[in-house]
């Protein structure tokens, strides 16, 4: 069972006290979008007869996504603790399914999903749940693309009800997950980096992963790091190697210039599309394959 880190949701309905919902340790919030007044079609059944049955809900809509290091955990291992907590907090499960019983491809593309790279859904490996508690509606969608797992929550509060405050508590243990993964596996994906569209320039940041890496190098003088850029398979190999190398070099430059890392302790290389995480046959797969990894080098 994957460990749990504190992630606090104040889910107050009227006079009910705040309650706590926990997500897997190391889960990192990727995106949050709040619409003060919007509509959401909540799925209430599997895809059948050409459509997914839904219930239209209006009010404040919050769309939040997280990414986590799933390892060998299944989607059920990710979803089950969340479902159990919702039940304990008085939610009623309206509908629940796994990929095949949901309707596979058809359900996935007939229900609302936050776009990649903030959320990724594997067509044959996801679970969905919709629940209600009083006037509050909440849905969860979990999926995997090893080694990563993804969680999406959509919560709707009717306009005539006071929107429940949302508090996310970051944990030291969760923030250090990147370093524990680096020490355990010898490499880690720097999944909080962003590059300008179609370019090799690193975004302004700040990027928590780079601060963690700089601290790790400071605390461990006997190690070095190789930053390795990766692309999808669009275009020829040499062009992709060039792009991936320049992106890795941009990350190296940021570590040196902004975090004071010794240039002798970090190198940058690019391998283009030669080491994909997953198939490049889909837009989601290509998005996941475009990345920069840190590889641990021990002197």
Secondary structure as UniProt FT lines:
FT   STRAND          4..5
FT   STRAND          8..9
FT   TURN            14..15
FT   STRAND          19..20
FT   STRAND          23..24
FT   TURN            25..26
FT   STRAND          28..48
FT   TURN            49..50
FT   STRAND          51..69
FT   TURN            71..72
FT   HELIX           75..88
FT   TURN            89..90
FT   STRAND          92..98
FT   HELIX           99..102
FT   HELIX           104..108
FT   TURN            109..110
FT   TURN            116..118
FT   TURN            123..124
FT   STRAND          125..133
FT   TURN            134..135
FT   STRAND          136..145
FT   TURN            146..147
FT   STRAND          148..157
FT   TURN            159..160
FT   HELIX           172..175
FT   HELIX           177..185
FT   STRAND          187..189
FT   TURN            191..192
FT   TURN            197..198
FT   HELIX           208..219
FT   TURN            221..222
FT   STRAND          223..230
FT   HELIX           237..259
FT   HELIX           263..265
FT   STRAND          266..270
FT   TURN            272..273
FT   HELIX           283..289
FT   STRAND          291..298
//
